[in-house]
Amino acid sequence: MKTFDFKRTSSPKAAVLATGLTAAIVAATIGTLPAQAFPRAASCAGCHGAATAGTVTAQPSIATPAPGAAYTVAIALTANANGGDTGYGIVPVTASTGSTFGGGTCGGALSYTAAMTAPVAPGTYSYTVWSNQGPTDGTARVGSVVYTITVAPVPIVVPTVVPTVVPTTTPTTTRPPKTLRPPKPTKTPRVR
């Protein structure tokens, strides 16, 4: 078995070659990443431009979900004439009143179903659904719409109390027994 001994002068060359080879492999395997559609900010308008009215609709599957219940939101986008990838994000209107949900991209899909979870505390909650189709170069179509849910309070179950019915009895009146008079003595006939 033969071992190779690197000289001090050849070590940096090997390191440069290994780094160059690694960079080439990484560059060859990584392509352009698709658009990442999740709210990095409070709205899509910051990156993609102002929202156009009527370009997105959002309808929750349950208007009054139970506390902590799962529900879905049907999202429909109007197509952008310039095309492009689509995406959406859902942001609570009031901070800390529900979770932010970031949607993904799906090519040029114009409808999505977002899975959401209702807050635990009863109350009315509003969410802004942001949508986008197109890049950040000014040709994108941004939309926004607000939907509202009302989390119902947990019903309080009051046990039904069934009154105990005591049977009523009619008291029997007892009359003292009739005292019997002794029978009258019978007269014996007199013989004459």
Contacts in CASP RR format, 6 or more apart in sequence:
PFRMAT RR
TARGET T0000
AUTHOR 0000-0000-0000
METHOD contacts of the structure
MODEL  1
MKTFDFKRTSSPKAAVLATGLTAAIVAATIGTLPAQAFPRAASCAGCHGA
ATAGTVTAQPSIATPAPGAAYTVAIALTANANGGDTGYGIVPVTASTGST
FGGGTCGGALSYTAAMTAPVAPGTYSYTVWSNQGPTDGTARVGSVVYTIT
VAPVPIVVPTVVPTVVPTTTPTTTRPPKTLRPPKPTKTPRVR
6 14 0 8 1.000
34 85 0 8 1.000
34 105 0 8 1.000
34 107 0 8 1.000
35 85 0 8 1.000
35 87 0 8 1.000
35 105 0 8 1.000
35 134 0 8 1.000
35 135 0 8 1.000
36 104 0 8 1.000
36 105 0 8 1.000
37 85 0 8 1.000
37 86 0 8 1.000
37 87 0 8 1.000
37 88 0 8 1.000
37 89 0 8 1.000
37 102 0 8 1.000
37 103 0 8 1.000
37 104 0 8 1.000
37 105 0 8 1.000
37 132 0 8 1.000
38 89 0 8 1.000
38 102 0 8 1.000
38 103 0 8 1.000
38 104 0 8 1.000
39 89 0 8 1.000
39 90 0 8 1.000
39 91 0 8 1.000
39 100 0 8 1.000
39 102 0 8 1.000
39 130 0 8 1.000
40 47 0 8 1.000
41 47 0 8 1.000
42 91 0 8 1.000
43 51 0 8 1.000
43 91 0 8 1.000
43 128 0 8 1.000
43 130 0 8 1.000
43 144 0 8 1.000
44 51 0 8 1.000
44 89 0 8 1.000
44 130 0 8 1.000
44 131 0 8 1.000
44 132 0 8 1.000
44 142 0 8 1.000
44 143 0 8 1.000
44 144 0 8 1.000
45 51 0 8 1.000
45 130 0 8 1.000
45 142 0 8 1.000
45 144 0 8 1.000
47 136 0 8 1.000
48 132 0 8 1.000
48 134 0 8 1.000
48 135 0 8 1.000
48 136 0 8 1.000
48 138 0 8 1.000
48 140 0 8 1.000
48 142 0 8 1.000
49 138 0 8 1.000
49 140 0 8 1.000
49 142 0 8 1.000
50 142 0 8 1.000
51 130 0 8 1.000
51 142 0 8 1.000
51 143 0 8 1.000
51 144 0 8 1.000
52 141 0 8 1.000
52 142 0 8 1.000
52 143 0 8 1.000
53 143 0 8 1.000
54 78 0 8 1.000
54 143 0 8 1.000
54 145 0 8 1.000
55 77 0 8 1.000
55 78 0 8 1.000
55 131 0 8 1.000
55 141 0 8 1.000
55 142 0 8 1.000
55 143 0 8 1.000
56 75 0 8 1.000
56 76 0 8 1.000
56 77 0 8 1.000
56 78 0 8 1.000
56 88 0 8 1.000
56 129 0 8 1.000
56 130 0 8 1.000
56 131 0 8 1.000
56 143 0 8 1.000
56 144 0 8 1.000
56 145 0 8 1.000
57 74 0 8 1.000
57 75 0 8 1.000
57 76 0 8 1.000
57 145 0 8 1.000
58 73 0 8 1.000
58 74 0 8 1.000
58 75 0 8 1.000
58 90 0 8 1.000
58 127 0 8 1.000
58 129 0 8 1.000
58 145 0 8 1.000
58 147 0 8 1.000
59 73 0 8 1.000
59 74 0 8 1.000
59 147 0 8 1.000
60 71 0 8 1.000
60 72 0 8 1.000
60 73 0 8 1.000
60 116 0 8 1.000
60 147 0 8 1.000
60 149 0 8 1.000
61 71 0 8 1.000
61 72 0 8 1.000
61 73 0 8 1.000
61 74 0 8 1.000
62 69 0 8 1.000
62 71 0 8 1.000
62 118 0 8 1.000
62 149 0 8 1.000
63 149 0 8 1.000
63 150 0 8 1.000
64 149 0 8 1.000
64 150 0 8 1.000
64 151 0 8 1.000
64 152 0 8 1.000
65 71 0 8 1.000
65 118 0 8 1.000
65 149 0 8 1.000
65 151 0 8 1.000
65 152 0 8 1.000
66 118 0 8 1.000
66 151 0 8 1.000
66 152 0 8 1.000
66 154 0 8 1.000
67 118 0 8 1.000
67 119 0 8 1.000
67 120 0 8 1.000
67 121 0 8 1.000
67 122 0 8 1.000
67 151 0 8 1.000
67 152 0 8 1.000
67 153 0 8 1.000
67 154 0 8 1.000
68 117 0 8 1.000
68 118 0 8 1.000
68 119 0 8 1.000
68 120 0 8 1.000
68 151 0 8 1.000
69 117 0 8 1.000
69 118 0 8 1.000
70 115 0 8 1.000
70 116 0 8 1.000
70 117 0 8 1.000
70 118 0 8 1.000
71 116 0 8 1.000
71 117 0 8 1.000
71 118 0 8 1.000
71 149 0 8 1.000
72 113 0 8 1.000
72 114 0 8 1.000
72 115 0 8 1.000
72 116 0 8 1.000
73 90 0 8 1.000
73 113 0 8 1.000
73 114 0 8 1.000
73 116 0 8 1.000
73 127 0 8 1.000
73 129 0 8 1.000
73 147 0 8 1.000
74 111 0 8 1.000
74 112 0 8 1.000
74 113 0 8 1.000
75 88 0 8 1.000
75 111 0 8 1.000
75 112 0 8 1.000
75 113 0 8 1.000
75 114 0 8 1.000
75 129 0 8 1.000
75 131 0 8 1.000
76 110 0 8 1.000
76 111 0 8 1.000
77 86 0 8 1.000
77 87 0 8 1.000
77 88 0 8 1.000
77 110 0 8 1.000
77 111 0 8 1.000
77 131 0 8 1.000
77 133 0 8 1.000
77 143 0 8 1.000
78 110 0 8 1.000
78 141 0 8 1.000
79 110 0 8 1.000
79 133 0 8 1.000
80 133 0 8 1.000
80 134 0 8 1.000
80 139 0 8 1.000
80 140 0 8 1.000
80 141 0 8 1.000
82 134 0 8 1.000
82 139 0 8 1.000
82 140 0 8 1.000
82 141 0 8 1.000
83 108 0 8 1.000
83 133 0 8 1.000
83 134 0 8 1.000
84 107 0 8 1.000
84 108 0 8 1.000
84 133 0 8 1.000
84 134 0 8 1.000
84 135 0 8 1.000
85 105 0 8 1.000
85 106 0 8 1.000
85 107 0 8 1.000
85 108 0 8 1.000
85 133 0 8 1.000
85 134 0 8 1.000
86 105 0 8 1.000
86 106 0 8 1.000
86 107 0 8 1.000
86 108 0 8 1.000
86 109 0 8 1.000
86 110 0 8 1.000
86 131 0 8 1.000
86 132 0 8 1.000
86 133 0 8 1.000
86 134 0 8 1.000
87 103 0 8 1.000
87 104 0 8 1.000
87 105 0 8 1.000
87 106 0 8 1.000
87 112 0 8 1.000
87 131 0 8 1.000
87 132 0 8 1.000
87 133 0 8 1.000
88 102 0 8 1.000
88 103 0 8 1.000
88 104 0 8 1.000
88 112 0 8 1.000
88 114 0 8 1.000
88 129 0 8 1.000
88 130 0 8 1.000
88 131 0 8 1.000
88 132 0 8 1.000
89 100 0 8 1.000
89 101 0 8 1.000
89 102 0 8 1.000
89 103 0 8 1.000
89 114 0 8 1.000
89 129 0 8 1.000
89 130 0 8 1.000
89 131 0 8 1.000
90 100 0 8 1.000
90 101 0 8 1.000
90 102 0 8 1.000
90 103 0 8 1.000
90 114 0 8 1.000
90 116 0 8 1.000
90 127 0 8 1.000
90 128 0 8 1.000
90 129 0 8 1.000
90 130 0 8 1.000
91 100 0 8 1.000
91 127 0 8 1.000
91 128 0 8 1.000
91 130 0 8 1.000
92 98 0 8 1.000
92 99 0 8 1.000
92 100 0 8 1.000
92 125 0 8 1.000
92 126 0 8 1.000
92 127 0 8 1.000
92 128 0 8 1.000
93 125 0 8 1.000
93 126 0 8 1.000
93 127 0 8 1.000
93 128 0 8 1.000
93 146 0 8 1.000
94 125 0 8 1.000
94 126 0 8 1.000
97 119 0 8 1.000
97 125 0 8 1.000
98 119 0 8 1.000
98 125 0 8 1.000
98 127 0 8 1.000
99 116 0 8 1.000
99 117 0 8 1.000
101 114 0 8 1.000
101 115 0 8 1.000
101 116 0 8 1.000
103 112 0 8 1.000
103 114 0 8 1.000
106 112 0 8 1.000
108 133 0 8 1.000
110 133 0 8 1.000
114 129 0 8 1.000
116 127 0 8 1.000
118 125 0 8 1.000
118 149 0 8 1.000
118 151 0 8 1.000
119 125 0 8 1.000
119 151 0 8 1.000
120 151 0 8 1.000
121 151 0 8 1.000
122 151 0 8 1.000
122 152 0 8 1.000
122 153 0 8 1.000
122 154 0 8 1.000
123 150 0 8 1.000
123 151 0 8 1.000
124 148 0 8 1.000
124 149 0 8 1.000
124 150 0 8 1.000
124 151 0 8 1.000
125 148 0 8 1.000
125 149 0 8 1.000
125 150 0 8 1.000
125 151 0 8 1.000
126 146 0 8 1.000
126 147 0 8 1.000
126 148 0 8 1.000
127 146 0 8 1.000
127 147 0 8 1.000
127 148 0 8 1.000
127 149 0 8 1.000
128 144 0 8 1.000
128 145 0 8 1.000
128 146 0 8 1.000
129 144 0 8 1.000
129 145 0 8 1.000
129 146 0 8 1.000
129 147 0 8 1.000
130 142 0 8 1.000
130 143 0 8 1.000
130 144 0 8 1.000
131 142 0 8 1.000
131 143 0 8 1.000
131 144 0 8 1.000
132 140 0 8 1.000
132 141 0 8 1.000
132 142 0 8 1.000
132 143 0 8 1.000
133 140 0 8 1.000
133 141 0 8 1.000
134 140 0 8 1.000
134 141 0 8 1.000
END
